């Protein structure tokens, strides 16, 4: 999960496994596979960076447990 900020400054965690696509319109709109859309303050590149960091963390932990 990644931490994102709604437009009302409330932070929450989003299951990034459910992200279908991300748009800049100019706000960042995250569309989920559930059909829900979430508008966040973070720029698109920042959300993508958070997703990549999350995926690396879980992949590294998985690979580490294989040793």
C-alpha positions as CSV (number, residue, x, y, z in Angstrom):
1,X,0.0,0.0,0.0
2,X,1.1,3.6,-0.6
3,X,0.3,6.7,1.3
4,X,-1.5,9.4,-0.7
5,X,-3.1,12.7,0.2
6,X,-6.7,13.7,-0.7
7,X,-7.4,17.3,-1.8
8,X,-8.7,17.9,1.8
9,X,-5.2,17.1,3.1
10,X,-6.3,13.8,4.7
11,X,-3.7,11.1,4.2
12,X,-4.6,7.5,3.6
13,X,-3.2,4.3,2.3
14,X,-4.2,3.0,-1.2
15,X,-3.8,-0.5,-2.3
16,X,-1.7,0.0,-5.4
17,X,-2.4,-3.5,-6.7
18,X,-5.9,-2.1,-7.6
19,X,-4.6,0.8,-9.7
20,X,-5.6,0.5,-13.4
21,X,-4.2,3.9,-14.6
22,X,-3.3,7.4,-13.4
23,X,-4.2,10.6,-15.2
24,X,-3.1,14.3,-14.8
25,X,-6.1,16.5,-15.5
26,X,-4.4,18.8,-14.0
27,X,-5.2,17.0,-10.7
28,X,-3.9,13.5,-10.3
29,X,-6.8,11.1,-10.8
30,X,-6.1,7.4,-9.9
31,X,-8.6,5.0,-11.5
32,X,-9.0,1.6,-9.7
33,X,-10.0,-1.7,-11.1
34,X,-13.1,-1.5,-8.9
35,X,-14.3,1.5,-11.0
36,X,-13.6,4.0,-8.2
37,X,-11.6,7.1,-9.0
38,X,-9.4,8.8,-6.4
39,X,-8.2,12.4,-6.7
40,X,-4.9,13.1,-4.9
41,X,-2.5,16.0,-4.3
42,X,0.6,14.1,-5.3
43,X,1.8,14.5,-8.9
44,X,1.6,11.5,-11.2
45,X,5.4,11.0,-11.1
46,X,5.4,11.0,-7.3
47,X,2.6,8.3,-7.2
48,X,4.5,6.2,-9.7
49,X,7.7,6.5,-7.6
50,X,5.8,5.4,-4.5
51,X,4.4,2.4,-6.4
52,X,7.9,1.4,-7.6
53,X,9.3,1.7,-4.1
54,X,6.5,-0.4,-2.7
55,X,7.0,-3.1,-5.4
56,X,10.7,-3.2,-4.7
57,X,10.2,-3.6,-1.0
58,X,7.8,-6.5,-1.3
59,X,9.9,-8.2,-4.0
60,X,13.1,-7.8,-2.0
61,X,11.4,-9.3,1.1
62,X,10.2,-12.2,-1.0
63,X,13.6,-12.8,-2.5
64,X,15.3,-12.5,0.9
65,X,13.1,-15.3,2.3
66,X,14.1,-17.6,-0.5
67,X,17.7,-17.6,0.6
